[in-house]
Amino acid sequence: MEWVYDNQQKEKEIFNDCLERYTLLKCISICLESLIKKGGNNENKMNGINLPIYKNERATRMLPLIN
């Protein structure tokens, strides 16, 4: 049996999926920034490991590339 979706339902599912991914990325970004602030030095290092800082706008631009 083939499922038939109307465009509105399809768009709603895509939007919800993107929102979920954005929320996850935002959470990861906040956690990384918190870790860096707690244990990092001026070079954004923690325990000798370089941790990149992802700005919110970059995470937003990368969002469509995530599968």
C-alpha positions in Angstrom: 0.0 0.0 0.0 1.4 3.4 -1.0 1.1 6.3 1.5 -0.1 9.6 0.1 0.9 12.7 1.9 -0.4 16.2 1.2 2.2 18.9 0.8 1.3 20.6 4.1 1.9 17.3 6.1 5.2 16.8 4.3 6.3 20.3 5.0 5.3 20.0 8.7 7.3 16.8 9.0 10.4 18.4 7.4 10.0 21.5 9.6 9.8 19.4 12.8 12.8 17.3 11.8 14.8 20.4 11.2 13.7 22.0 14.4 14.7 18.8 16.3 18.2 18.9 14.7 18.6 22.6 15.4 17.7 22.1 19.0 20.2 19.2 19.4 23.0 21.4 17.8 22.1 24.3 20.0 22.3 22.0 23.1 25.7 20.6 22.0 27.0 24.1 21.4 25.9 25.3 24.8 27.5 22.3 26.5 30.8 22.8 24.6 31.0 26.4 25.5 30.3 25.5 29.1 33.1 23.0 29.1 35.5 25.4 27.5 34.7 28.1 30.1 35.1 25.7 33.0 38.3 24.0 32.0 39.7 25.8 29.0 42.5 28.4 28.8 42.9 31.4 26.5 43.6 29.1 23.5 40.3 27.2 24.0 42.1 24.0 25.1 41.0 21.6 27.7 43.3 18.8 29.0 45.5 19.3 26.0 42.7 18.7 23.4 41.7 21.5 21.1 37.9 22.1 21.2 36.4 24.0 18.3 33.8 26.7 19.1 30.8 26.6 16.8 28.9 29.9 16.6 25.1 29.6 16.3 25.0 31.0 12.8 27.5 28.4 11.6 25.4 25.6 13.1 22.3 27.0 11.4 24.1 27.2 8.0 25.3 23.6 8.4 21.8 22.3 9.4 20.6 21.3 5.9 23.8 19.3 5.4 23.1 16.9 8.3 21.5 13.6 7.4 
